Amino acid sequence: MTLADLVQQACARLDQAGVCFGHGTLNAYDEAAWLVLWRLGLPLDGLDDHAEDPVPADRVLAVQAFIEERIATRRPAAYLTGEAWLQGVPFNVDERVIVPRSLIAEVLAEGLIDAWFPEPPGRVLDLCTGNGSLAVLAAMAWPQALVTATDLSLDALIVAQRNVERHRLAQRIALRQGDGLAAAPGRHQLILCNPPYVNRDSMQALPPEYRAEPALALDGGDDGMDFVRGLLAQVPQHLADDGVLVLEIGHERAHFEAAFPALEPVWLPTSAGDDQVLLLPRQSWP
Ligand SMILES: C[S@@+](CC[C@H](N)C(=O)[O-])C[C@H]1O[C@@H](n2cnc3c(N)ncnc32)[C@H](O)[C@@H]1O
């Protein structure tokens, strides 16, 4: 069997089993290619170069068993491989953190935040950092910036620490444990936050792949706004006069607008739509 045949076979099996995507891939073919290449120890961009290579029978069996593990456990592929990519940057992941997929990464890559600052921001807070991916991407985007990255979960911060070290950014990223803004006193120029924001009904309907992730990272209470409510009550005291908050809220725009009718955020365009990431300058509050 060739590598291309094996990927096609794995794709058909994932499709047939009805597994859920959205943790780094969006369809069965891409997920199959990722899992097959990873299990064979090939570069993840190596499919075209190796498509017609024959795969020895024992390796075929190992790959097939790996695909069956993905199906039986319904764990996201990134938990099986221990690694995920965001904007082409690799990150360590495991069950202590969600698989990184924040749309704020796109906003950073496309420079949408830069327009709000005459000079690149020098002090950045990544609130709810999880595996530290947004802190790392912010530090890469602004090489002079000092970044504070916080999370309530000590387990998540252990994973974040590995990613900070992996990308040799320990000099510029400080990790802090604590509840919301209490972990990062003072005023910040830029606060990035991808918080738990999934509402109660959506939490109850989550596919198993999402239930494999820490509930603390997803559960936003009845209307998804529990964490955001506390954040927005305190954030004016934590932003510099020219500071900016960039907040991801997923599919919760209606709940956001119902909870905060007086706020008029700027909605930032992303590949998932124009209503999932918002920006609030400090001037939004009196
Ligand atoms: C949606 S995840 C985002 C993780 C990461 N920033 C990303 O984009 O992949 C939310 C994170 O918020 C953390 N969290 C939940 N409640 C918190 C709180 N009260 N204070 C600080 N962090 C909290 C969770 O542990 C989780 O790591």
The ligand as an SDF file (V2000), in Angstrom:
LIG
                    3D

 27 29  0  0  0  0  0  0  0  0999 V2000
  -10.5150   29.0730   26.0750 C   0  0  0  0  0  0  0  0  0  0  0  0
   -9.0860   28.6670   27.0610 S   0  0  0  0  0  0  0  0  0  0  0  0
   -7.8950   29.6680   26.2110 C   0  0  0  0  0  0  0  0  0  0  0  0
   -6.5160   29.1410   26.2890 C   0  0  0  0  0  0  0  0  0  0  0  0
   -5.5290   29.8220   25.3390 C   0  0  0  0  0  0  0  0  0  0  0  0
   -5.4710   31.2640   25.5650 N   0  0  0  0  0  0  0  0  0  0  0  0
   -5.9040   29.5420   23.9130 C   0  0  0  0  0  0  0  0  0  0  0  0
   -6.3950   30.4500   23.2340 O   0  0  0  0  0  0  0  0  0  0  0  0
   -5.7010   28.3920   23.4580 O   0  0  0  0  0  0  0  0  0  0  0  0
   -9.4560   29.5400   28.5540 C   0  0  0  0  0  0  0  0  0  0  0  0
   -8.4040   29.4510   29.6440 C   0  0  0  0  0  0  0  0  0  0  0  0
   -8.9080   30.2340   30.7360 O   0  0  0  0  0  0  0  0  0  0  0  0
   -8.5060   29.6490   31.9410 C   0  0  0  0  0  0  0  0  0  0  0  0
   -9.4020   30.1700   33.0000 N   0  0  0  0  0  0  0  0  0  0  0  0
  -10.6600   29.7830   33.3060 C   0  0  0  0  0  0  0  0  0  0  0  0
  -11.1540   30.5270   34.3060 N   0  0  0  0  0  0  0  0  0  0  0  0
  -10.1800   31.4160   34.6400 C   0  0  0  0  0  0  0  0  0  0  0  0
  -10.0840   32.4530   35.6110 C   0  0  0  0  0  0  0  0  0  0  0  0
  -11.0920   32.7190   36.4540 N   0  0  0  0  0  0  0  0  0  0  0  0
   -8.9440   33.1740   35.6730 N   0  0  0  0  0  0  0  0  0  0  0  0
   -7.9150   32.9100   34.8420 C   0  0  0  0  0  0  0  0  0  0  0  0
   -7.9370   31.9220   33.9030 N   0  0  0  0  0  0  0  0  0  0  0  0
   -9.0710   31.1890   33.8040 C   0  0  0  0  0  0  0  0  0  0  0  0
   -8.5960   28.1770   31.6870 C   0  0  0  0  0  0  0  0  0  0  0  0
   -7.7950   27.4400   32.5750 O   0  0  0  0  0  0  0  0  0  0  0  0
   -8.1300   28.0990   30.2190 C   0  0  0  0  0  0  0  0  0  0  0  0
   -6.7470   27.8070   30.1480 O   0  0  0  0  0  0  0  0  0  0  0  0
  1  2  1  0
  2  3  1  0
  2 10  1  0
  3  4  1  0
  4  5  1  0
  5  6  1  0
  5  7  1  0
  7  8  2  0
  7  9  1  0
 10 11  1  0
 11 12  1  0
 11 26  1  0
 12 13  1  0
 13 14  1  0
 13 24  1  0
 14 15  1  0
 14 23  1  0
 15 16  2  0
 16 17  1  0
 17 18  1  0
 17 23  2  0
 18 19  1  0
 18 20  2  0
 20 21  1  0
 21 22  2  0
 22 23  1  0
 24 25  1  0
 24 26  1  0
 26 27  1  0
M  CHG  2   2   1   9  -1
M  END
$$$$
